[in-house]
Amino acid sequence: MMSENRKNYLELKIFSIINTSYMYFDRAEYVADKIFIDEKLKVELLKDAAKSGEDYVICMVKVRKKDRQKFVDCMDELRRKMLLLEGESYNAFCERMIEKMA
């Protein structure tokens, strides 16, 4: 499990009986999509956004509450893949964005 202070996602406070909503950070190529497919995790994209000239996108999704741990595991895998692809720039981006939203 990744360190709690090195997260690449936030849980959103949106009330739902069956779903949990998250925001996570990904590359413009949507690296997380392959991880979700490999793990057979159903994820519904609510919205995505990218700043012009930025290499990363912010994705808002919802998953079934029963799949919360599977989502967190996928985010850990995304962080590992991004470390290989991007080095520390991805971690720095995530930390900067989470800090702005806190």
N, C-alpha and C positions, 0 to 999 in steps of 0.2 A: 504494500500500500504506500502511496506517495505521501510525503509530508503534507500536513494540513495547510501549512502556510505557502505551499507551492501549487495551489490549485489552478486549473485552467477552466473552471466553470463556477457558476453561482446558481443556487436554487432560488427561483423566483417565488414571491409570495402571491400566488394566484390560487384562489380557492377552487378546489375540485375534489369530488368524492373519489374518482377513479384514476386521475392523472396527477403527475408532478411536473411542473414546468421548470426548465433550466435555460441558462444562457451559457454558451461556451465559445471558446476562441479556436479558430481553425485557419488553415491556409485557404487561399482563393480556390485551390483545386479540391477542396473538401475531402481532406484525408480521413476525417472521422467516418464518412459514409462507408468506406470499405470495412472499417472496424465494426460498424453497426451490422453490416451485412454478414461478415464473418462470424459474429457472435449471435446472429439471428435475433437482434434487438429491434423491435418496431419503434421507430422514432418519427413523430410527426413534426415537420418543420413549420413553425408559426411565422417566422420572419428571419431574414438575414440582412446584414448591412455591412458595407465596407467604405472606408474613407478613401477618397481618390488618392492613388499613389501608395497606398498601404498594401502590404503583402498578406495581411490577415483579415478575416471576416469575423463578425460576431453573429452567432446563430442562436435563435430562440426556438426551443423545441419543447414538446411534451412527450412523456413516456408514462406507461402504466405504473401505478404506485408499486405493484408487485415486482417491477423491473428496476427499481431505484438502484439497488446494489450492482446490477449488471451495467447500468449506465455509468456509475462511478468507476467500475472496473474498465469500461471502454475509455473513459477519460484518462485513466492512468496509462492505458496503452497508447492513447493519442499523445500524451506527454512524452512517453519514451520514443515514439516514432519521430516526433517533432525535434527532439534533442538530436537525433541522428541527422535529420534533414536540415535543421536550422541552427543547431548549436544553441547557445544561450539566448539568442535574440527572441525566440518564442517565449521563453520563461520571463524575460524582461518585459515583453509586450503584455503578457498575462498579468504580471504583478502591477504594471502601470495602470492597466485598465481596471483591475479590481480595486486598486487604491483610489482611483477617481470615483468609483461607484460607492465606496464606503462612506 
